[in-house]
Amino acid sequence: MSQSTATETPPIVIKKYANRRLYNTATSSYVTLDDLSGMVKEGGDFVVYDAKTGEDITRAVLTQIIVEEEQKGHNLLPISFLRQLIGFYGDSMQWLVPRYLEHTMKSFSHNQEQMRKSLQDAFGGLFPFGGLEQMGKQNMALFEKTMKMFSPFPASGERGDKPKDQAPAEDANLRELTDRLNALQKQIDALTGKGKG
């Protein structure tokens, strides 16, 4: 099935009524935010309209889903990231942020499949993290390059990409695995904003 076939399917229309109830016009039934969250996770596409005014309120409903997920303790958005995001509202660079975030999430989603495959392959063999590490370095380079565009000041800290001391041959595999897992965690933290605070 091609991408064009997938994009030809129109999104499901959800109507939000004054009583805050959400109505799925495709199934002729009321749905909850949890239902819509599940639909997103399954790759479903929908738009939400205010039933009275006809206004597209999809962005507000998706944001509400994120808020509810965060309140449940499924924290994906670091506090430092939220502060930075709020700081861009009204800023001259505000127009660039949505495009950057969208591009970054697409790259992350693409790499997520490669990461999953690498981790699955790793447990069948001797932890081949070479490709995963390279992917992380590319993501970090893209992230840092874009953040330099946002900030008029250069970053003061140095990146800790350099490997530590060489381990003896017997301990090399274990130490390399530990170092790479730590580096991967640092890269994930940096991509999500934890490492930039």
Summary of the structure (lengths in Angstrom):
residues: 197
radius of gyration: 21.3
end to end distance: 42.9
largest distance: 70.8
contacts: 437
relative contact order: 0.08
helix: 56%
strand: 9%
